[in-house]
Amino acid sequence: MRKKTVMAMPAACFCGVIAVCIFGIILGSFRDFDINAALANKTDLGAFFATYGSYFSYCLYPAAGACLYVGLKAKGDRFRLLAWVLLLLGCFMAVYYSNSYNGKAVRALFGYTAGESGAFLSVLSWLFWVVLYAWVPFVVIRLLDHADPDKLIAVGAAILIAGIAADNVNLWLKQVASRPRYKYLITLEDPASEYRNWWQMIPNLAGSNDHFKSWPSGNMTIASMMFSLPMLTDVMKNRSSKKNMAAFIIACLFVAVYGYNRIHMTNHFLSDVCFGTLITYIIYAVISTAFLKAAKK
């Protein structure tokens, strides 16, 4: 009897991630402010990683598009146009999210100043992201095993839909909580006076003010996409449980480093980081399980 898996990993791995997140939430619920006071220290290296670290996660969007492209093409010529549309959609989502969250830093590299520079520099910053992601579908298409198109479609759809769903759930929860960020609190004369735990929510206080969008961590939603990496390795040629495990370990290390970076750079508290990871991981697990079960039937 085959052991139960979640996102191509044994259920024990899923439970382990959930347990670590819950432990972090409990610890943060009592020590959030103290942990930030001890670890927060902005550095140039930390700022670089905060800006460009999400690139590795966003590569999963064009990779998902490649899975859909290969799977749908195998279904026949009538799906060819749809295959191209979804492939381009996957690439577009990576460029769109990268430009939305980190475009300001890239535009600054090109010397763009809003209201002063011409449109050409803005377009150039978009093309920068296009070039960064353009290689992904070409490589992934060559690595994929074309033998099971239904599974390829399920994996591609799950990564794409779960990523979009997780991002929007996160944005909604930020408005629900409107928790002040640590980097905002330390600008006050008495930071502790306006500090709030994650459960002390004031819905819709944040609005468009980023200072009140600490919980849950949006960047951890991005980083936690990496937990879908084993699903991708599981639909490639010469796949094996060892390769899936290696992908899972890489994902865990990446998420851990990203989580530390969010605290280190004064953007989030420990509970923000753990909630962002937990919520995203569950969304990916539920959606991917539903799609893969449908593919088997």
N, C-alpha and C positions, 0 to 999 in steps of 0.2 A: 504494500500500500504506500503510495507516494505521500511524503510528508507535506503538510500544509505550508505554503509559501505566501509571502506578502511582498509584492514588487520584486519577484524573483529571488527572494531571500527567505531562509527559514523563519518561521513565526517567532522564534526566540530572539532574532535580531530586531524584529519589530518591537517586541515587548521591551527589549533592552533600551532602545532609543526612547520609548515612552517613559520608562522608569527614570532615566537620566533627566529628562525634561521635567517630570513631576518633582524630582528631588531638587532641581534647580529652582523651581517655582516656590517650593516650601522654604528653601534657604533664603531666596530673595525676598520672600514675604516678610521675613524678620530682619534681614541684613542688607537690603538693597542699597541704601544710602551709604552705609559703611564700606561696602565692597567697592562702590564707585570712588569714594574718597581715597581708598587705598590703591586702586588700579588706574584711575583716569590720568592720562598724561599724553597729550597730543604730540605726535611726532610726524616728520615728513614721510617716513616709511609707512606709518599707519594711515596717513592721508592718501598715499598712493594706492595702497591696498583697498581702502574704503571706496575709492573711485573706480578702480579697474578690476577688482577681485570678482565682481559680479559677471564679468565677461565669460568666465568658465561655466557658470550656471546658465547664462543666456544662450550658450552654444547648443543647449538641449532643445531649443525651439527649432532651429533649422534642422537639427538631427531628427526631431519628431516629424518635421515636414518631409524629410527624406524617407522615413519609414512609411508614411502615408503615400508618398509618390510611388515607391516600389510596390507596395501592397495593392494599390488601386490599378496600377498599370498591368499587374498580373491578372486582374479581373477581366480585362478585355479593353478594346479600343473605345468603348462608350464611356469609360471612366478616365480616359487620357486627359481631357480638359480639367476635370475635377482634381486629378493628381497634380497637375501643374499649379492650379490655383492654391491648393493646400501647401504645396512645397514653397511657393512664394509667400504664402501667409506666415508660415513658420519663420522664414527669413525676415519678413517684415516685423514680426513681433519682437524678435531679438533687437533689431535696429531701433524700433519704436521705444521699447523699454529702456534700452541703453541711453538713447538720446534724452528721454524724459527724466531719468534719474541722474545721469552723469554728463549730460550734454553741455552743461555750463562750464565744466572743467575743460572739456575738449575744445569748446569754442574759444576759451581763453588761450589755449595752446596755439590756435590759428590767428590770435590777435583780434578776435571779434568783440566789439563793444555794442551792446544793444542801443539802438537809436542813433548810432554814429556810423557803424560799419555797413557796407553794402550787403545785399542778399547773397552774393557769391560766397562769402566766407561762411555764412550759415549753411548753405548747401554743401560746401566743402566738408563741414563738420559731420553732416549726415553721410556723405560718401566715405568718410573715414570709418564709420561703423559698418557700412556696406562691405567695404574691403575686408574688414576684420572677420566678418561672418561668412563671406562668400565661399571660402574653401570647405566649410563644414559639410554641406550636402554632397559635394563631389566625393569627398573621402568616405562619408558614411554609406552612400549608395554602393560603393565598391566593397565595403566590409560586410554589408547585410547578407543574411542567408535568405534567398528568395523562395525557399521551399514552402513556407507557410504564410501566404499573403494575409490571411485573416488575423493572425497574431501580430504581424507588422502593422496592420491598420489599427488594431486595438492598442498597441503600445504607443504609436504615434498620436492617436486621438487622446489617449489618457494623459500623456505628457503635456500636450497643447492645452486641453480643456482644464486640467487640474491647475496648471500654471496661471491661467487667466482667472480661474475661480478663486484661487488662493490670494492673488493680488487684490482682487476686489473685496473679498471678505476682510482682508487686512485693513484696507482703506476705510471700510465701514466701521470696523472695531475701533480704529483710531479716533473717529468722531464720537463714538459711544463713550469711550474712556476719557479722552482729552487730558491725558496725563502729561504734566510738564516734564520736559527733558532735563537731564542733569546739567547739560551745557548752558541751559537757560537759568537754572537755579543758582549756579555759581556766579552769575552776574549780579545777584541780589546781595544786599547787605546781610540778610539773614536767610540763607538758602533753605534751612530746615523749616522755616515758617510756611513756605508754599509747597513743600514736598508732600506728595500724596502716594499712598500705596496703590497697587493696580486695581484693587476692588473699590477704591474711593472715587467712583466715576462721576463726571459732570458732563452729561451728553451734550454734544454740539458746541461746547465752549471753544474748541479748537478752530473751527471754521477753516480759513486758509492760513492760519498762523502755525507755522511748523514748530514753534516752541512748545506746543501742547499736543504733539503727536508722538509721544514716546512709546505707548503701549498699544498693540504689540509691535515688535520690531519688523518693519517692512523689509529691511535688508536681510533679515533672517528668513523671511519668506522666499526671497531670491536665492539665498545660499542653500536652503533646504530642498530646492529643486534637485540638487545633486543626489538626493536619495533615490531618484528614479534612474540613476546611472546603471545599476545592475539590470534593470529591465532592458536597457539598450544593449548591453553586452550579451544578454540572453537571447537576442534575436540576430546575433552576428555569426559569421562562419567560425567553425572550430570553437564554439562556445563550450564552457565548462563551469561547474559549480565553483571551482577555484578562481576563475576569472571574475565571476559574479561577486565572490567574497572580496577579491582585491578591489573591485569597483566600490563595494560597500564601505570598505575601510578607508579608501580615498575620500569618499563622501563624508564619513564621520570626522576625519581629520580636517577636511576643508570647513565643515560646519563649525567645529570647535574653534579653529583659528579665527573664522569670521565672527563668531560670537564674542570672543575675547576682544577683537578689534572694535566692535560696537561699544563695548564698555570702556576700553582704553581710550577711544576717541571722544568720550563724554556724550555720546549720542543716546545711549540706552542703559537701563538697569538690567541686572541679571534676570529678573522675572520677565522683562520685556523680551529678552533674547530667547528664553526658554518657551514662552508662550508662542512667539513667532514660529519657532521650530516645530513645536507640538501641533499647532493648528495646521500648518502646511503639510506636515508629515501625514496627519490623519486624512486630510483632503486628498492627497495623492494616493494613499493606501485604499481609500474607499472607491475613488473613481477608477483607479487602475484595476482593482479587483472586479468591479462591475464590468468593465470592458473586456477583460481577459476571460471572464466566465462566459460572456456572450460569444466571444470568438470560439471558445471550445465547443459550444453547442451548435 
